[in-house]
Amino acid sequence: MTDQDDDRPRATPVRRVPGKYIVYGMAVFGALFLGFMILLALRLSPAADRFHNQPAATRPR
């Protein structure tokens, strides 16, 4: 048996980021990315409509 107590919390080594902050960062990035994609979809929807459903060409007079 060792002299150390295995149940006590261990200090994070220097220059190392705990995993929960990486997960938080990924969640924030994902939320911002999703918001940006929704914004683009809403803004570009009229342009997509015009591209896929082109108006009838007018005859020159």
All heavy atoms as TSV, in Angstrom:
chain	resi	resn	atom	element	x	y	z
A	1	MET	N	N	0.834	-1.178	0.000
A	1	MET	CA	C	0.000	0.000	0.000
A	1	MET	C	C	0.883	1.247	0.000
A	1	MET	O	O	1.962	1.236	0.560
A	1	MET	CB	C	-0.896	-0.016	1.227
A	1	MET	CG	C	-2.063	0.892	1.080
A	1	MET	SD	S	-3.349	0.331	2.163
A	1	MET	CE	C	-4.734	0.536	1.223
A	2	THR	N	N	0.400	2.323	-0.606
A	2	THR	CA	C	1.196	3.547	-0.674
A	2	THR	C	C	0.864	4.462	0.487
A	2	THR	O	O	-0.156	4.304	1.157
A	2	THR	CB	C	0.924	4.273	-1.999
A	2	THR	OG1	O	-0.444	4.638	-2.040
A	2	THR	CG2	C	1.246	3.400	-3.185
A	3	ASP	N	N	1.710	5.447	0.664
A	3	ASP	CA	C	1.497	6.418	1.735
A	3	ASP	C	C	0.488	7.487	1.337
A	3	ASP	O	O	-0.034	8.186	2.181
A	3	ASP	CB	C	2.821	7.096	2.095
A	3	ASP	CG	C	3.788	6.101	2.731
A	3	ASP	OD1	O	3.297	5.106	3.296
A	3	ASP	OD2	O	5.000	6.318	2.630
A	4	GLN	N	N	0.221	7.624	0.046
A	4	GLN	CA	C	-0.683	8.677	-0.419
A	4	GLN	C	C	-2.130	8.199	-0.390
A	4	GLN	O	O	-2.414	7.030	-0.577
A	4	GLN	CB	C	-0.330	9.107	-1.843
A	4	GLN	CG	C	1.011	9.779	-1.957
A	4	GLN	CD	C	1.319	10.145	-3.396
A	4	GLN	OE1	O	0.671	9.662	-4.303
A	4	GLN	NE2	N	2.294	10.992	-3.589
A	5	ASP	N	N	-3.018	9.144	-0.157
A	5	ASP	CA	C	-4.442	8.846	-0.170
A	5	ASP	C	C	-4.953	9.035	-1.603
A	5	ASP	O	O	-4.904	10.127	-2.142
A	5	ASP	CB	C	-5.171	9.781	0.794
A	5	ASP	CG	C	-6.626	9.417	0.939
A	5	ASP	OD1	O	-7.024	8.324	0.496
A	5	ASP	OD2	O	-7.381	10.216	1.503
A	6	ASP	N	N	-5.452	7.996	-2.242
A	6	ASP	CA	C	-5.880	8.074	-3.647
A	6	ASP	C	C	-7.193	8.817	-3.840
A	6	ASP	O	O	-7.567	9.137	-4.959
A	6	ASP	CB	C	-5.998	6.669	-4.230
A	6	ASP	CG	C	-4.656	6.004	-4.389
A	6	ASP	OD1	O	-3.641	6.723	-4.459
A	6	ASP	OD2	O	-4.628	4.776	-4.443
A	7	ASP	N	N	-7.941	9.088	-2.773
A	7	ASP	CA	C	-9.243	9.756	-2.896
A	7	ASP	C	C	-9.143	11.280	-2.924
A	7	ASP	O	O	-10.098	11.954	-3.278
A	7	ASP	CB	C	-10.163	9.345	-1.747
A	7	ASP	CG	C	-10.556	7.880	-1.850
A	7	ASP	OD1	O	-10.526	7.342	-2.978
A	7	ASP	OD2	O	-10.886	7.296	-0.810
A	8	ARG	N	N	-8.015	11.811	-2.561
A	8	ARG	CA	C	-7.913	13.274	-2.514
A	8	ARG	C	C	-7.735	13.830	-3.933
A	8	ARG	O	O	-7.136	13.189	-4.800
A	8	ARG	CB	C	-6.770	13.723	-1.617
A	8	ARG	CG	C	-5.423	13.385	-2.154
A	8	ARG	CD	C	-4.340	13.867	-1.238
A	8	ARG	NE	N	-3.063	13.485	-1.839
A	8	ARG	CZ	C	-1.916	13.693	-1.287
A	8	ARG	NH1	N	-1.849	14.283	-0.126
A	8	ARG	NH2	N	-0.821	13.322	-1.892
A	9	PRO	N	N	-8.270	15.033	-4.179
A	9	PRO	CA	C	-8.126	15.630	-5.521
A	9	PRO	C	C	-6.670	15.991	-5.799
A	9	PRO	O	O	-5.931	16.405	-4.907
A	9	PRO	CB	C	-8.996	16.884	-5.460
A	9	PRO	CG	C	-9.214	17.152	-4.014
A	9	PRO	CD	C	-9.049	15.857	-3.285
A	10	ARG	N	N	-6.270	15.824	-7.019
A	10	ARG	CA	C	-4.891	16.128	-7.402
A	10	ARG	C	C	-4.835	17.480	-8.082
A	10	ARG	O	O	-5.756	17.876	-8.778
A	10	ARG	CB	C	-4.378	15.054	-8.353
A	10	ARG	CG	C	-4.324	13.713	-7.691
A	10	ARG	CD	C	-3.766	12.669	-8.593
A	10	ARG	NE	N	-3.752	11.403	-7.865
A	10	ARG	CZ	C	-3.720	10.237	-8.426
A	10	ARG	NH1	N	-3.691	10.144	-9.731
A	10	ARG	NH2	N	-3.718	9.148	-7.699
A	11	ALA	N	N	-3.746	18.154	-7.872
A	11	ALA	CA	C	-3.563	19.464	-8.504
A	11	ALA	C	C	-3.293	19.280	-9.996
A	11	ALA	O	O	-2.673	18.310	-10.415
A	11	ALA	CB	C	-2.397	20.193	-7.850
A	12	THR	N	N	-3.777	20.214	-10.782
A	12	THR	CA	C	-3.538	20.177	-12.221
A	12	THR	C	C	-2.087	20.561	-12.481
A	12	THR	O	O	-1.605	21.565	-11.953
A	12	THR	CB	C	-4.464	21.181	-12.941
A	12	THR	OG1	O	-5.806	20.863	-12.597
A	12	THR	CG2	C	-4.302	21.105	-14.432
A	13	PRO	N	N	-1.381	19.783	-13.281
A	13	PRO	CA	C	0.008	20.137	-13.592
A	13	PRO	C	C	0.100	21.499	-14.275
A	13	PRO	O	O	-0.856	21.969	-14.896
A	13	PRO	CB	C	0.456	19.026	-14.548
A	13	PRO	CG	C	-0.484	17.907	-14.312
A	13	PRO	CD	C	-1.778	18.530	-13.890
A	14	VAL	N	N	1.256	22.117	-14.176
A	14	VAL	CA	C	1.475	23.434	-14.764
A	14	VAL	C	C	1.318	23.353	-16.278
A	14	VAL	O	O	1.727	22.390	-16.913
A	14	VAL	CB	C	2.889	23.940	-14.389
A	14	VAL	CG1	C	3.162	25.282	-15.028
A	14	VAL	CG2	C	3.030	24.026	-12.884
A	15	ARG	N	N	0.709	24.392	-16.894
A	15	ARG	CA	C	0.503	24.516	-18.333
A	15	ARG	C	C	-0.393	23.412	-18.888
A	15	ARG	O	O	-0.232	22.978	-20.018
A	15	ARG	CB	C	1.821	24.554	-19.097
A	15	ARG	CG	C	2.701	25.734	-18.702
A	15	ARG	CD	C	3.961	25.853	-19.501
A	15	ARG	NE	N	3.775	25.834	-20.934
A	15	ARG	CZ	C	3.469	26.883	-21.695
A	15	ARG	NH1	N	3.294	28.044	-21.128
A	15	ARG	NH2	N	3.339	26.771	-22.997
A	16	ARG	N	N	-1.346	22.971	-18.093
A	16	ARG	CA	C	-2.285	21.957	-18.548
A	16	ARG	C	C	-3.693	22.440	-18.241
A	16	ARG	O	O	-3.966	22.932	-17.154
A	16	ARG	CB	C	-2.017	20.645	-17.823
A	16	ARG	CG	C	-2.843	19.535	-18.355
A	16	ARG	CD	C	-2.136	18.222	-18.236
A	16	ARG	NE	N	-2.999	17.203	-18.815
A	16	ARG	CZ	C	-3.175	16.022	-18.299
A	16	ARG	NH1	N	-2.528	15.676	-17.222
A	16	ARG	NH2	N	-3.976	15.171	-18.880
A	17	VAL	N	N	-4.580	22.307	-19.209
A	17	VAL	CA	C	-5.953	22.792	-19.060
A	17	VAL	C	C	-6.841	21.624	-18.650
A	17	VAL	O	O	-6.797	20.570	-19.274
A	17	VAL	CB	C	-6.456	23.392	-20.392
A	17	VAL	CG1	C	-7.880	23.873	-20.264
A	17	VAL	CG2	C	-5.551	24.517	-20.833
A	18	PRO	N	N	-7.660	21.813	-17.610
A	18	PRO	CA	C	-8.590	20.745	-17.239
A	18	PRO	C	C	-9.588	20.474	-18.371
A	18	PRO	O	O	-9.964	21.372	-19.119
A	18	PRO	CB	C	-9.303	21.288	-16.013
A	18	PRO	CG	C	-8.417	22.355	-15.481
A	18	PRO	CD	C	-7.694	22.919	-16.666
A	19	GLY	N	N	-10.030	19.247	-18.485
A	19	GLY	CA	C	-10.912	18.838	-19.576
A	19	GLY	C	C	-12.239	19.555	-19.602
A	19	GLY	O	O	-12.813	19.776	-20.676
A	20	LYS	N	N	-12.771	19.942	-18.439
A	20	LYS	CA	C	-14.083	20.588	-18.435
A	20	LYS	C	C	-14.043	21.932	-19.162
A	20	LYS	O	O	-15.023	22.313	-19.794
A	20	LYS	CB	C	-14.631	20.745	-17.020
A	20	LYS	CG	C	-13.908	21.739	-16.150
A	20	LYS	CD	C	-14.580	21.827	-14.795
A	20	LYS	CE	C	-13.858	22.808	-13.912
A	20	LYS	NZ	N	-14.487	22.927	-12.608
A	21	TYR	N	N	-12.914	22.639	-19.121
A	21	TYR	CA	C	-12.828	23.912	-19.824
A	21	TYR	C	C	-12.748	23.714	-21.330
A	21	TYR	O	O	-13.231	24.539	-22.098
A	21	TYR	CB	C	-11.632	24.728	-19.322
A	21	TYR	CG	C	-11.801	25.146	-17.880
A	21	TYR	CD1	C	-10.900	24.745	-16.912
A	21	TYR	CD2	C	-12.888	25.926	-17.493
A	21	TYR	CE1	C	-11.065	25.112	-15.587
A	21	TYR	CE2	C	-13.063	26.300	-16.177
A	21	TYR	CZ	C	-12.153	25.891	-15.227
A	21	TYR	OH	O	-12.326	26.252	-13.933
A	22	ILE	N	N	-12.171	22.621	-21.748
A	22	ILE	CA	C	-12.150	22.302	-23.177
A	22	ILE	C	C	-13.570	22.023	-23.653
A	22	ILE	O	O	-13.997	22.489	-24.705
A	22	ILE	CB	C	-11.214	21.109	-23.445
A	22	ILE	CG1	C	-9.770	21.513	-23.146
A	22	ILE	CG2	C	-11.363	20.615	-24.873
A	22	ILE	CD1	C	-8.783	20.366	-23.197
A	23	VAL	N	N	-14.329	21.275	-22.853
A	23	VAL	CA	C	-15.719	20.967	-23.204
A	23	VAL	C	C	-16.552	22.247	-23.218
A	23	VAL	O	O	-17.362	22.449	-24.122
A	23	VAL	CB	C	-16.307	19.928	-22.225
A	23	VAL	CG1	C	-17.789	19.729	-22.456
A	23	VAL	CG2	C	-15.566	18.615	-22.361
A	24	TYR	N	N	-16.368	23.117	-22.237
A	24	TYR	CA	C	-17.096	24.390	-22.215
A	24	TYR	C	C	-16.767	25.214	-23.458
A	24	TYR	O	O	-17.649	25.791	-24.075
A	24	TYR	CB	C	-16.751	25.209	-20.970
A	24	TYR	CG	C	-17.248	24.634	-19.660
A	24	TYR	CD1	C	-16.636	24.986	-18.467
A	24	TYR	CD2	C	-18.303	23.746	-19.615
A	24	TYR	CE1	C	-17.073	24.480	-17.260
A	24	TYR	CE2	C	-18.752	23.231	-18.409
A	24	TYR	CZ	C	-18.144	23.597	-17.239
A	24	TYR	OH	O	-18.580	23.101	-16.051
A	25	GLY	N	N	-15.501	25.266	-23.804
A	25	GLY	CA	C	-15.090	26.019	-24.977
A	25	GLY	C	C	-15.692	25.456	-26.250
A	25	GLY	O	O	-16.147	26.207	-27.120
A	26	MET	N	N	-15.714	24.143	-26.372
A	26	MET	CA	C	-16.313	23.516	-27.555
A	26	MET	C	C	-17.810	23.791	-27.619
A	26	MET	O	O	-18.358	24.020	-28.704
A	26	MET	CB	C	-16.038	22.014	-27.545
A	26	MET	CG	C	-14.593	21.668	-27.840
A	26	MET	SD	S	-14.174	19.940	-27.614
A	26	MET	CE	C	-15.345	19.127	-28.649
A	27	ALA	N	N	-18.488	23.781	-26.480
A	27	ALA	CA	C	-19.924	24.058	-26.450
A	27	ALA	C	C	-20.211	25.501	-26.862
A	27	ALA	O	O	-21.139	25.762	-27.635
A	27	ALA	CB	C	-20.488	23.777	-25.063
A	28	VAL	N	N	-19.420	26.439	-26.367
A	28	VAL	CA	C	-19.599	27.850	-26.736
A	28	VAL	C	C	-19.320	28.040	-28.223
A	28	VAL	O	O	-20.082	28.710	-28.931
A	28	VAL	CB	C	-18.694	28.760	-25.875
A	28	VAL	CG1	C	-18.639	30.168	-26.432
A	28	VAL	CG2	C	-19.179	28.764	-24.444
A	29	PHE	N	N	-18.248	27.445	-28.719
A	29	PHE	CA	C	-17.933	27.536	-30.141
A	29	PHE	C	C	-19.060	26.939	-30.984
A	29	PHE	O	O	-19.457	27.514	-31.998
A	29	PHE	CB	C	-16.609	26.832	-30.443
A	29	PHE	CG	C	-16.267	26.826	-31.901
A	29	PHE	CD1	C	-15.760	27.956	-32.509
A	29	PHE	CD2	C	-16.477	25.689	-32.676
A	29	PHE	CE1	C	-15.454	27.959	-33.862
A	29	PHE	CE2	C	-16.182	25.678	-34.021
A	29	PHE	CZ	C	-15.668	26.819	-34.620
A	30	GLY	N	N	-19.590	25.799	-30.566
A	30	GLY	CA	C	-20.684	25.161	-31.296
A	30	GLY	C	C	-21.930	26.036	-31.326
A	30	GLY	O	O	-22.596	26.143	-32.357
A	31	ALA	N	N	-22.256	26.661	-30.203
A	31	ALA	CA	C	-23.431	27.533	-30.148
A	31	ALA	C	C	-23.243	28.752	-31.052
A	31	ALA	O	O	-24.169	29.149	-31.772
A	31	ALA	CB	C	-23.689	27.971	-28.712
A	32	LEU	N	N	-22.059	29.351	-31.023
A	32	LEU	CA	C	-21.793	30.507	-31.890
A	32	LEU	C	C	-21.824	30.108	-33.362
A	32	LEU	O	O	-22.373	30.830	-34.204
A	32	LEU	CB	C	-20.446	31.139	-31.539
A	32	LEU	CG	C	-20.372	31.852	-30.198
A	32	LEU	CD1	C	-18.940	32.289	-29.909
A	32	LEU	CD2	C	-21.310	33.037	-30.185
A	33	PHE	N	N	-21.260	28.960	-33.687
A	33	PHE	CA	C	-21.248	28.483	-35.061
A	33	PHE	C	C	-22.672	28.210	-35.550
A	33	PHE	O	O	-23.041	28.589	-36.663
A	33	PHE	CB	C	-20.393	27.212	-35.154
A	33	PHE	CG	C	-20.240	26.679	-36.543
A	33	PHE	CD1	C	-19.389	27.308	-37.431
A	33	PHE	CD2	C	-20.943	25.564	-36.958
A	33	PHE	CE1	C	-19.237	26.821	-38.724
A	33	PHE	CE2	C	-20.804	25.068	-38.238
A	33	PHE	CZ	C	-19.941	25.707	-39.129
A	34	LEU	N	N	-23.491	27.578	-34.706
A	34	LEU	CA	C	-24.885	27.306	-35.073
A	34	LEU	C	C	-25.649	28.609	-35.281
A	34	LEU	O	O	-26.397	28.746	-36.260
A	34	LEU	CB	C	-25.551	26.468	-33.985
A	34	LEU	CG	C	-27.015	26.123	-34.231
A	34	LEU	CD1	C	-27.155	25.245	-35.471
A	34	LEU	CD2	C	-27.600	25.427	-33.025
A	35	GLY	N	N	-25.455	29.576	-34.404
A	35	GLY	CA	C	-26.112	30.872	-34.564
A	35	GLY	C	C	-25.703	31.565	-35.850
A	35	GLY	O	O	-26.540	32.133	-36.559
A	36	PHE	N	N	-24.420	31.496	-36.169
A	36	PHE	CA	C	-23.919	32.103	-37.402
A	36	PHE	C	C	-24.519	31.416	-38.625
A	36	PHE	O	O	-24.911	32.072	-39.590
A	36	PHE	CB	C	-22.394	32.031	-37.428
A	36	PHE	CG	C	-21.764	32.646	-38.646
A	36	PHE	CD1	C	-21.807	34.012	-38.842
A	36	PHE	CD2	C	-21.132	31.852	-39.583
A	36	PHE	CE1	C	-21.233	34.588	-39.959
A	36	PHE	CE2	C	-20.547	32.408	-40.703
A	36	PHE	CZ	C	-20.603	33.785	-40.904
A	37	MET	N	N	-24.614	30.092	-38.606
A	37	MET	CA	C	-25.185	29.351	-39.734
A	37	MET	C	C	-26.671	29.671	-39.908
A	37	MET	O	O	-27.166	29.810	-41.027
A	37	MET	CB	C	-25.001	27.841	-39.547
A	37	MET	CG	C	-23.577	27.379	-39.725
A	37	MET	SD	S	-23.028	27.643	-41.418
A	37	MET	CE	C	-21.600	28.648	-41.141
A	38	ILE	N	N	-27.403	29.810	-38.805
A	38	ILE	CA	C	-28.826	30.175	-38.891
A	38	ILE	C	C	-28.966	31.575	-39.457
A	38	ILE	O	O	-29.828	31.833	-40.305
A	38	ILE	CB	C	-29.496	30.047	-37.507
A	38	ILE	CG1	C	-29.597	28.574	-37.130
A	38	ILE	CG2	C	-30.868	30.699	-37.498
A	38	ILE	CD1	C	-30.086	28.316	-35.717
A	39	LEU	N	N	-28.126	32.495	-39.017
A	39	LEU	CA	C	-28.156	33.860	-39.540
A	39	LEU	C	C	-27.892	33.870	-41.044
A	39	LEU	O	O	-28.603	34.532	-41.801
A	39	LEU	CB	C	-27.117	34.724	-38.815
A	39	LEU	CG	C	-26.996	36.166	-39.289
A	39	LEU	CD1	C	-28.240	36.946	-38.874
A	39	LEU	CD2	C	-25.756	36.804	-38.724
A	40	LEU	N	N	-26.891	33.125	-41.490
A	40	LEU	CA	C	-26.609	33.049	-42.924
A	40	LEU	C	C	-27.773	32.441	-43.694
A	40	LEU	O	O	-28.124	32.912	-44.780
A	40	LEU	CB	C	-25.349	32.221	-43.175
A	40	LEU	CG	C	-24.017	32.911	-42.973
A	40	LEU	CD1	C	-22.888	31.931	-43.262
A	40	LEU	CD2	C	-23.885	34.120	-43.860
A	41	ALA	N	N	-28.381	31.398	-43.149
A	41	ALA	CA	C	-29.501	30.748	-43.829
A	41	ALA	C	C	-30.668	31.714	-43.993
A	41	ALA	O	O	-31.309	31.744	-45.053
A	41	ALA	CB	C	-29.943	29.514	-43.053
A	42	LEU	N	N	-30.935	32.508	-42.980
A	42	LEU	CA	C	-32.044	33.451	-43.065
A	42	LEU	C	C	-31.741	34.587	-44.043
A	42	LEU	O	O	-32.611	35.026	-44.786
A	42	LEU	CB	C	-32.363	34.021	-41.681
A	42	LEU	CG	C	-32.945	33.011	-40.693
A	42	LEU	CD1	C	-33.090	33.650	-39.318
A	42	LEU	CD2	C	-34.281	32.492	-41.180
A	43	ARG	N	N	-30.516	35.057	-44.036
A	43	ARG	CA	C	-30.155	36.171	-44.923
A	43	ARG	C	C	-30.033	35.746	-46.374
A	43	ARG	O	O	-30.322	36.520	-47.279
A	43	ARG	CB	C	-28.832	36.800	-44.473
A	43	ARG	CG	C	-28.964	37.594	-43.193
A	43	ARG	CD	C	-27.726	38.381	-42.957
A	43	ARG	NE	N	-27.363	39.107	-44.158
A	43	ARG	CZ	C	-27.178	40.407	-44.222
A	43	ARG	NH1	N	-27.313	41.118	-43.163
A	43	ARG	NH2	N	-26.832	40.978	-45.355
A	44	LEU	N	N	-29.590	34.514	-46.623
A	44	LEU	CA	C	-29.349	34.075	-47.994
A	44	LEU	C	C	-30.541	33.350	-48.611
A	44	LEU	O	O	-30.505	33.000	-49.789
A	44	LEU	CB	C	-28.118	33.175	-48.048
A	44	LEU	CG	C	-26.812	33.870	-47.678
A	44	LEU	CD1	C	-25.673	32.869	-47.675
A	44	LEU	CD2	C	-26.516	35.003	-48.634
A	45	SER	N	N	-31.597	33.148	-47.854
A	45	SER	CA	C	-32.768	32.444	-48.372
A	45	SER	C	C	-33.384	33.149	-49.585
A	45	SER	O	O	-33.715	32.484	-50.572
A	45	SER	CB	C	-33.798	32.272	-47.259
A	45	SER	OG	O	-34.790	31.381	-47.658
A	46	PRO	N	N	-33.557	34.485	-49.593
A	46	PRO	CA	C	-34.101	35.132	-50.789
A	46	PRO	C	C	-33.201	34.953	-52.021
A	46	PRO	O	O	-33.705	34.753	-53.131
A	46	PRO	CB	C	-34.195	36.610	-50.400
A	46	PRO	CG	C	-34.225	36.629	-48.923
A	46	PRO	CD	C	-33.427	35.436	-48.490
A	47	ALA	N	N	-31.902	34.993	-51.835
A	47	ALA	CA	C	-30.988	34.805	-52.960
A	47	ALA	C	C	-31.101	33.379	-53.493
A	47	ALA	O	O	-31.060	33.148	-54.702
A	47	ALA	CB	C	-29.559	35.101	-52.537
A	48	ALA	N	N	-31.246	32.417	-52.611
A	48	ALA	CA	C	-31.400	31.028	-53.047
A	48	ALA	C	C	-32.706	30.842	-53.800
A	48	ALA	O	O	-32.761	30.125	-54.798
A	48	ALA	CB	C	-31.351	30.092	-51.838
A	49	ASP	N	N	-33.764	31.512	-53.331
A	49	ASP	CA	C	-35.043	31.446	-54.049
A	49	ASP	C	C	-34.902	31.986	-55.468
A	49	ASP	O	O	-35.401	31.391	-56.420
A	49	ASP	CB	C	-36.103	32.265	-53.307
A	49	ASP	CG	C	-36.993	31.398	-52.466
A	49	ASP	OD1	O	-36.899	30.168	-52.595
A	49	ASP	OD2	O	-37.781	31.964	-51.684
A	50	ARG	N	N	-34.239	33.128	-55.601
A	50	ARG	CA	C	-34.061	33.721	-56.938
A	50	ARG	C	C	-33.206	32.829	-57.819
A	50	ARG	O	O	-33.417	32.748	-59.023
A	50	ARG	CB	C	-33.427	35.108	-56.819
A	50	ARG	CG	C	-34.371	36.167	-56.316
A	50	ARG	CD	C	-33.817	37.565	-56.520
A	50	ARG	NE	N	-32.494	37.760	-55.964
A	50	ARG	CZ	C	-32.251	38.146	-54.731
A	50	ARG	NH1	N	-33.245	38.388	-53.899
A	50	ARG	NH2	N	-31.022	38.323	-54.308
A	51	PHE	N	N	-32.233	32.153	-57.242
A	51	PHE	CA	C	-31.352	31.291	-58.024
A	51	PHE	C	C	-32.096	30.056	-58.530
A	51	PHE	O	O	-31.972	29.670	-59.686
A	51	PHE	CB	C	-30.144	30.870	-57.184
A	51	PHE	CG	C	-29.185	29.979	-57.914
A	51	PHE	CD1	C	-28.297	30.499	-58.829
A	51	PHE	CD2	C	-29.182	28.618	-57.687
A	51	PHE	CE1	C	-27.410	29.689	-59.512
A	51	PHE	CE2	C	-28.298	27.790	-58.355
A	51	PHE	CZ	C	-27.417	28.333	-59.272
A	52	HIS	N	N	-32.878	29.432	-57.658
A	52	HIS	CA	C	-33.549	28.193	-58.030
A	52	HIS	C	C	-34.855	28.422	-58.790
A	52	HIS	O	O	-35.290	27.558	-59.544
A	52	HIS	CB	C	-33.813	27.337	-56.789
A	52	HIS	CG	C	-32.559	26.787	-56.195
A	52	HIS	ND1	N	-31.805	25.821	-56.805
A	52	HIS	CD2	C	-31.906	27.090	-55.045
A	52	HIS	CE1	C	-30.762	25.540	-56.063
A	52	HIS	NE2	N	-30.788	26.303	-54.988
A	53	ASN	N	N	-35.492	29.538	-58.591
A	53	ASN	CA	C	-36.751	29.855	-59.277
A	53	ASN	C	C	-36.568	31.163	-60.032
A	53	ASN	O	O	-37.080	32.198	-59.633
A	53	ASN	CB	C	-37.911	29.984	-58.266
A	53	ASN	CG	C	-38.054	28.754	-57.419
A	53	ASN	OD1	O	-38.007	27.646	-57.929
A	53	ASN	ND2	N	-38.221	28.940	-56.122
A	54	GLN	N	N	-35.855	31.096	-61.116
A	54	GLN	CA	C	-35.539	32.312	-61.851
A	54	GLN	C	C	-36.812	32.875	-62.493
A	54	GLN	O	O	-37.645	32.105	-62.994
A	54	GLN	CB	C	-34.505	32.019	-62.914
A	54	GLN	CG	C	-33.160	31.646	-62.302
A	54	GLN	CD	C	-32.104	31.363	-63.345
A	54	GLN	OE1	O	-32.381	31.349	-64.530
A	54	GLN	NE2	N	-30.901	31.133	-62.889
A	55	PRO	N	N	-36.956	34.194	-62.439
A	55	PRO	CA	C	-38.160	34.807	-63.039
A	55	PRO	C	C	-38.127	34.608	-64.547
A	55	PRO	O	O	-37.070	34.438	-65.164
A	55	PRO	CB	C	-38.036	36.278	-62.652
A	55	PRO	CG	C	-36.614	36.480	-62.318
A	55	PRO	CD	C	-36.077	35.166	-61.827
A	56	ALA	N	N	-39.319	34.626	-65.120
A	56	ALA	CA	C	-39.437	34.463	-66.574
A	56	ALA	C	C	-38.752	35.638	-67.263
A	56	ALA	O	O	-38.856	36.788	-66.835
A	56	ALA	CB	C	-40.889	34.391	-66.975
A	57	ALA	N	N	-38.037	35.322	-68.329
A	57	ALA	CA	C	-37.343	36.387	-69.066
A	57	ALA	C	C	-38.372	37.247	-69.788
A	57	ALA	O	O	-39.352	36.751	-70.346
A	57	ALA	CB	C	-36.383	35.758	-70.072
A	58	THR	N	N	-38.140	38.538	-69.776
A	58	THR	CA	C	-39.051	39.456	-70.453
A	58	THR	C	C	-38.627	39.588	-71.918
A	58	THR	O	O	-37.429	39.537	-72.237
A	58	THR	CB	C	-39.044	40.842	-69.790
A	58	THR	OG1	O	-37.714	41.328	-69.779
A	58	THR	CG2	C	-39.556	40.734	-68.350
A	59	ARG	N	N	-39.596	39.741	-72.793
A	59	ARG	CA	C	-39.284	39.891	-74.214
A	59	ARG	C	C	-38.856	41.325	-74.494
A	59	ARG	O	O	-39.445	42.271	-73.961
A	59	ARG	CB	C	-40.530	39.591	-75.056
A	59	ARG	CG	C	-40.923	38.134	-74.938
A	59	ARG	CD	C	-42.050	37.838	-75.882
A	59	ARG	NE	N	-43.058	38.892	-75.859
A	59	ARG	CZ	C	-44.355	38.702	-75.946
A	59	ARG	NH1	N	-44.827	37.488	-76.074
A	59	ARG	NH2	N	-45.196	39.704	-75.950
A	60	PRO	N	N	-37.822	41.502	-75.287
A	60	PRO	CA	C	-37.429	42.878	-75.631
A	60	PRO	C	C	-38.478	43.505	-76.548
A	60	PRO	O	O	-39.099	42.830	-77.368
A	60	PRO	CB	C	-36.109	42.713	-76.353
A	60	PRO	CG	C	-36.040	41.278	-76.752
A	60	PRO	CD	C	-36.945	40.508	-75.850
A	61	ARG	N	N	-38.695	44.791	-76.434
A	61	ARG	CA	C	-39.708	45.485	-77.258
A	61	ARG	C	C	-39.119	46.030	-78.509
A	61	ARG	O	O	-38.102	46.385	-78.771
A	61	ARG	CB	C	-40.315	46.616	-76.457
A	61	ARG	CG	C	-41.102	46.057	-75.302
A	61	ARG	CD	C	-41.789	47.189	-74.625
A	61	ARG	NE	N	-42.334	46.673	-73.376
A	61	ARG	CZ	C	-43.242	47.288	-72.708
A	61	ARG	NH1	N	-43.710	48.416	-73.084
A	61	ARG	NH2	N	-43.700	46.777	-71.610
